[in-house]
């Protein structure tokens, strides 16, 4: 039950992300579903309480570690290197425009 709830909460967190790429969202939801099913099966196969606790903890950790879906290309964050490249390009364009006058 805890695994299913953790999976559901993870997918709800995905749904709250603004400007998420829908294909990436569906892909990551499938990854969550896979992790839930995999660890539920392993929990069912546990033979000792220690094994059960470890499997449950591993499953919760695996679900939590599923990466967030990608953002739509127009809304992806810009890196500092990309900003520097843009600034250099603008400065060069400005210099060439000044020379044209």
Secondary structure as UniProt FT lines:
FT   HELIX           2..15
FT   TURN            18..19
FT   HELIX           22..45
FT   HELIX           49..64
FT   HELIX           73..75
FT   HELIX           80..100
//
